[in-house]
Amino acid sequence: MNEDKDSLTRARERGSHGRQQDDGVLVIRTIAMPADTNPAGDIFGGWLMSQMDLAAGNMAGRVSQGRGATVAVEAMQFLRPVKVGDEVTLYATLKKVGRTSMRIHVDAWARARFSNNAAKVTDADFIFVALDDEGAPREIPDT
Ligand SMILES: CC(C)(COP(=O)(O)OP(=O)(O)OC[C@H]1O[C@@H](n2cnc3c(N)ncnc32)[C@H](O)[C@@H]1OP(=O)(O)O)[C@@H](O)C(=O)NCCC(=O)NCCS
């Protein structure tokens, strides 16, 4: 353990594949498919939320080195629709590490299949709690 680094910096290194994560770490990149649409033919917001939850959960698992669960999602709004065939990319940033919880900000971007331009679709803070084998909150290890 490097004594010069604070616990958030050490936790960020665990959750970031060793990369800088000032603008978020790319955790998931996927393609929006026809099965993910709402009845109007656009991508269902719940699908995007589940991808964001998966991205935050992936980082939370690395940071806390074990299982966990989403306890809250804060401040989500959808800025633009996602269309079938769009490439959807989820970036996660570890904002805070508490005793048993982690606040992870997730940005979702979409790029039309044959375009070079990506645009932000939504973002939100996901709060994960590290859990023990009985499903009770567990302290997040510092290394
Ligand atoms: C996660 C769970 C075990 C937490 O139990 P709890 O009794 O609320 O635990 P605590 O009060 O000790 O809180 C644990 C941590 O979560 C934080 N927390 C709890 N609710 C929160 C909320 N709504 N917003 C932000 N943080 C919250 C607490 O501040 C604490 O953080 P800290 O230890 O870093 O200081 C329990 O709420 C649970 O099982 N929820 C269901 C989770 C789940 O199934 N998610 C998937 C849904 S499909």
The ligand as an ORCA input file, in Angstrom:
! r2SCAN-3c Opt
* xyz 0 1
  C     -28.210     -2.328      1.030
  C     -28.831     -2.610      2.397
  C     -28.295     -3.929      2.946
  C     -28.397     -1.457      3.297
  O     -29.007     -1.655      4.520
  P     -29.150     -0.414      5.519
  O     -29.821     -0.921      6.742
  O     -29.726      0.748      4.789
  O     -27.646     -0.122      5.877
  P     -27.048      1.170      6.523
  O     -28.103      2.091      7.058
  O     -25.978      0.666      7.450
  O     -26.377      1.913      5.287
  C     -25.257      1.331      4.639
  C     -24.594      2.413      3.806
  O     -25.456      2.796      2.755
  C     -25.697      4.207      2.795
  N     -27.067      4.414      2.348
  C     -28.162      3.718      2.730
  N     -29.246      4.194      2.083
  C     -28.820      5.204      1.303
  C     -29.461      6.107      0.416
  N     -30.771      6.048      0.181
  N     -28.707      7.018     -0.215
  C     -27.379      7.107     -0.012
  N     -26.695      6.265      0.811
  C     -27.426      5.352      1.480
  C     -25.462      4.601      4.248
  O     -25.140      5.979      4.353
  C     -24.281      3.713      4.594
  O     -23.088      4.232      4.035
  P     -21.656      4.230      4.797
  O     -21.495      2.923      5.517
  O     -20.650      4.342      3.682
  O     -21.649      5.393      5.704
  C     -30.385     -2.670      2.342
  O     -30.911     -1.355      2.183
  C     -30.854     -3.527      1.192
  O     -30.704     -4.737      1.220
  N     -31.438     -2.897      0.159
  C     -31.825     -3.591     -1.054
  C     -30.659     -3.549     -2.052
  C     -31.043     -4.258     -3.325
  O     -31.577     -5.344     -3.301
  N     -30.751     -3.606     -4.462
  C     -31.117     -4.124     -5.738
  C     -32.540     -3.810     -6.019
  S     -33.199     -4.854     -7.257
*
